[in-house]
Amino acid sequence: MKDLKGFLIQFSGLKLGKHQFDYQIDNTFFKCFEYDEFNNASVAVSISLDKKNTMLELVFKHKGIVNVPCDVSGIDFDLPIKGKLNLLVKFADEFNNENDEMLLLPHGEYQIDVSQYIYESIVLSVPAKRIHPGVKDGTLETKSIETLEKLAPKHKEQTEKQEQEIDPRWAALKKLLTDK
């Protein structure tokens, strides 16, 4: 956790008002959390801290690119991500981070660790199903996509074949429905 010391914001010496903190996140950050879903990451994070008399308001914004494998084709691609997280920090008798949007710090605390919030906001901004843009628009051609297309069910063709293979007795019954 030595690598995460740069993510401690000491708010006790700051004046009241807004303050800006900027970070550039790469794979070394995610290694601290033992997260290896990204092949490569380049994400810019900006934190706006608004210090007030009795509380702190933090707004996390991130935008960047993570290199991930496609869930359909298995090919690595750059996925653009962006997101925003609002966090309200209040002071209480004991530490409590059970609420996603509010953090309670003990009285006398002078710094806040923002690394966990940065990590969660980036990881949660990646969609659950990661699909290469070439798969979506049909321009990517690989063996796996060709195989998927061959094995895909042919809904229109199957229903047409089934209609042609109808037993003549059923055809007579269908005629009764249409003769009304």
C-alpha positions as CSV (number, residue, x, y, z in Angstrom):
1,M,0.0,0.0,0.0
2,K,3.0,2.3,-0.2
3,D,2.1,3.2,-3.7
4,L,-1.2,4.6,-2.5
5,K,0.2,7.3,-0.2
6,G,-0.3,9.8,-3.0
7,F,-4.0,9.3,-2.7
8,L,-4.2,10.6,0.8
9,I,-5.7,14.1,0.8
10,Q,-4.9,16.2,3.8
11,F,-7.8,18.5,4.2
12,S,-7.0,19.9,7.7
13,G,-4.6,22.6,6.3
14,L,-6.8,23.6,3.4
15,K,-8.8,26.8,3.4
16,L,-12.6,26.8,3.1
17,G,-13.7,26.6,-0.5
18,K,-13.0,24.5,-3.6
19,H,-9.8,22.6,-4.2
20,Q,-8.8,20.5,-7.2
21,F,-6.8,17.3,-7.2
22,D,-5.7,15.5,-10.4
23,Y,-4.4,12.0,-10.8
24,Q,-3.3,9.9,-13.8
25,I,-4.2,6.2,-13.2
26,D,-2.4,3.3,-14.9
27,N,-1.9,-0.5,-14.3
28,T,0.3,0.0,-11.3
29,F,-2.6,1.5,-9.4
30,F,-4.8,-1.6,-10.1
31,K,-1.9,-3.9,-9.1
32,C,-2.2,-2.5,-5.5
33,F,-5.8,-3.8,-5.5
34,E,-4.8,-7.1,-7.1
35,Y,-7.1,-6.3,-10.0
36,D,-5.9,-7.7,-13.4
37,E,-8.9,-7.4,-15.7
38,F,-7.3,-4.6,-17.7
39,N,-4.4,-5.3,-20.0
40,N,-3.6,-1.6,-19.9
41,A,-5.2,1.5,-18.4
42,S,-4.8,5.2,-18.9
43,V,-7.4,7.2,-17.0
44,A,-7.4,10.8,-15.9
45,V,-9.1,11.4,-12.5
46,S,-10.0,14.8,-11.2
47,I,-11.3,15.4,-7.7
48,S,-13.1,18.6,-6.7
49,L,-13.1,19.0,-2.9
50,D,-15.4,21.7,-1.5
51,K,-14.4,22.3,2.1
52,K,-17.1,23.7,4.4
53,N,-17.2,24.3,8.1
54,T,-18.8,21.0,9.1
55,M,-18.3,18.7,6.1
56,L,-16.5,18.0,2.8
57,E,-18.1,17.5,-0.6
58,L,-16.0,15.5,-3.1
59,V,-16.8,15.1,-6.8
60,F,-14.8,12.4,-8.6
61,K,-14.7,12.5,-12.4
62,H,-12.8,10.2,-14.5
63,K,-12.3,9.7,-18.3
64,G,-9.9,7.5,-20.1
65,I,-9.2,4.2,-21.9
66,V,-8.8,0.7,-20.6
67,N,-7.6,-2.1,-22.8
68,V,-9.8,-5.2,-22.3
69,P,-10.5,-8.5,-24.1
70,C,-13.8,-8.7,-26.0
71,D,-16.3,-11.1,-24.5
72,V,-17.4,-12.3,-27.9
73,S,-14.2,-12.5,-30.0
74,G,-11.5,-12.6,-27.4
75,I,-9.6,-9.8,-29.2
76,D,-8.1,-7.0,-27.0
77,F,-9.4,-3.5,-27.7
78,D,-9.4,0.0,-26.2
79,L,-12.6,0.7,-24.4
80,P,-13.3,4.4,-23.6
81,I,-14.8,4.9,-20.1
82,K,-16.0,7.9,-18.1
83,G,-17.9,8.4,-14.9
84,K,-18.7,10.6,-11.9
85,L,-19.1,9.9,-8.2
86,N,-20.3,12.3,-5.5
87,L,-19.2,11.8,-1.9
88,L,-20.2,13.7,1.2
89,V,-17.8,13.5,4.1
90,K,-19.2,14.3,7.6
91,F,-17.6,14.0,11.0
92,A,-19.0,11.8,13.7
93,D,-17.8,9.8,16.8
94,E,-16.6,6.8,14.8
95,F,-15.7,5.8,11.2
96,N,-18.5,4.5,9.0
97,N,-18.3,3.9,5.2
98,E,-21.4,1.7,4.8
99,N,-23.2,4.3,2.7
100,D,-21.9,4.7,-0.9
101,E,-22.5,8.4,-1.1
102,M,-21.6,9.4,2.5
103,L,-18.5,8.8,4.6
104,L,-18.4,9.4,8.3
105,L,-14.9,10.2,9.7
106,P,-14.0,10.5,13.4
107,H,-13.6,14.0,14.9
108,G,-9.9,15.0,14.8
109,E,-9.2,13.1,11.4
110,Y,-7.1,15.3,9.2
111,Q,-6.9,13.3,5.9
112,I,-9.0,11.1,3.6
113,D,-7.9,8.1,1.5
114,V,-9.5,8.5,-2.0
115,S,-7.9,5.5,-3.6
116,Q,-10.7,3.0,-2.9
117,Y,-13.3,5.5,-4.4
118,I,-11.2,6.0,-7.5
119,Y,-10.8,2.3,-7.9
120,E,-14.5,1.5,-7.5
121,S,-15.7,4.3,-9.8
122,I,-13.3,3.2,-12.6
123,V,-14.1,-0.5,-12.3
124,L,-17.8,0.1,-12.1
125,S,-17.8,2.3,-15.2
126,V,-16.7,-0.7,-17.4
127,P,-19.7,-2.4,-18.8
128,A,-20.4,-6.0,-17.7
129,K,-20.3,-7.2,-21.3
130,R,-17.4,-5.8,-23.2
131,I,-17.9,-6.0,-26.9
132,H,-15.4,-4.9,-29.6
133,P,-16.8,-2.1,-31.8
134,G,-16.0,-4.2,-34.8
135,V,-18.3,-6.9,-33.6
136,K,-21.2,-4.4,-33.1
137,D,-20.9,-2.9,-36.6
138,G,-19.9,-6.2,-38.4
139,T,-16.5,-5.1,-39.6
140,L,-14.5,-7.4,-37.4
141,E,-13.8,-10.8,-39.0
142,T,-12.4,-13.6,-37.0
143,K,-12.8,-17.4,-36.8
144,S,-14.7,-17.2,-33.6
145,I,-17.3,-14.8,-35.1
146,E,-17.6,-17.0,-38.2
147,T,-18.2,-20.0,-36.0
148,L,-20.8,-18.1,-33.9
149,E,-22.6,-17.1,-37.1
150,K,-22.7,-20.7,-38.3
151,L,-24.0,-22.0,-35.0
152,A,-26.5,-19.2,-34.5
153,P,-30.2,-20.3,-34.8
154,K,-31.9,-19.4,-38.0
155,H,-35.2,-18.3,-36.8
156,K,-36.8,-17.2,-40.1
157,E,-35.6,-20.2,-42.1
158,Q,-36.7,-22.7,-39.3
159,T,-40.2,-21.3,-39.1
160,E,-40.6,-21.4,-42.9
161,K,-39.5,-25.0,-43.0
162,Q,-41.9,-25.9,-40.2
163,E,-44.8,-24.3,-42.0
164,Q,-44.0,-26.2,-45.2
165,E,-43.8,-29.5,-43.3
166,I,-47.3,-29.2,-41.7
167,D,-49.4,-32.3,-41.7
168,P,-52.3,-31.9,-44.1
169,R,-54.8,-32.7,-41.3
170,W,-53.5,-29.6,-39.4
171,A,-53.7,-27.5,-42.6
172,A,-57.4,-28.4,-42.8
173,L,-57.9,-27.3,-39.2
174,K,-56.0,-24.0,-39.8
175,K,-58.4,-23.3,-42.7
176,L,-61.3,-23.4,-40.2
177,L,-59.6,-20.6,-38.2
178,T,-59.2,-18.4,-41.3
179,D,-62.7,-19.1,-42.8
180,K,-64.5,-17.1,-40.0
